[in-house]
Amino acid sequence: MKRTGLRRREFLAGGGASGVLACLAAGNTLGLAAGDAGRPVSREWRAIETAIAAMEGDSPAYLAVARPDGRFLNLLARMIQARRALELGTAHGYAAIWLAAALEETGGRLTTVEILTERATAARQHIAAAGLASRVNVIEGDAHQVVPTLDGPFDLVYLNADKAGLVDYFQKLVPAKLAPRAVLAAFGVLKAAEKMKAYLDLVESHPGFDTVKLSSTMDDGFVVSFRRQSRA
């Protein structure tokens, strides 16, 4: 059967942890430990929230994902206690800030790759405004060429670059550059279902990964894959 898109029930059918994660990601605040109810919010966390809000207010073009999706990435990184994260497709740095905010808590670092000079420059500025420059290395270049040069392994990889290239990214990451029990999260599973079909078929049938689809907004969503064995 030809895949023309993913229906809402496909996300809900998985249930369990994916549904809980999607619900948790749907809130409106950062939800970081320093900002929990009854606890003071430090200057650093205020800078992060201010930078995120500024990007949201300045231009929708800055937002490669919606706020609930950013919160989901932040939550995911904290849940798995990510220390080495990789993002392919930095855009203007919105998702990178959400990820780096989590890595500020876990003591990790983010490497993010962007092919367009203008976007890479803007991302560095936005990340610096959030006070997270020390947590993030923005690399300008074609991710297909950059990934083989990176030192792994990574325990969280966020894929939001060209959808047709996802299989190539996967093949260049697995197995050597992906840690045991690592997580891959690829965005666009609703709106770019056709372009992602080869990747979806690959990760959903791969013997080394458990995969679910989920959405925080029902406008678009993620396919999240957990590496469940040391060699895939």
Secondary structure, 3 states (H helix, E strand, C coil): CCCCCCCHHHHHHHCHHHHHHHHHCCCCCCCCHHHCCCCCCCHHHHHHHHHHHHHHHHCHHHCCCCHHHHHHHHHHHHHCCCCEEEEECCCCCHHHHHHHHHHHHHCCEEEEEECCHHHHHHHHHHHHHCCCHHHEEEEECCHHHHHHHCCCCEEEEEECCCHHHHHHHHHHHCCCCEEEEEEEEEECCCCCCCCCHHHHHHHHHCCCEEEEEECCCCCCCEEEEEECCCCC
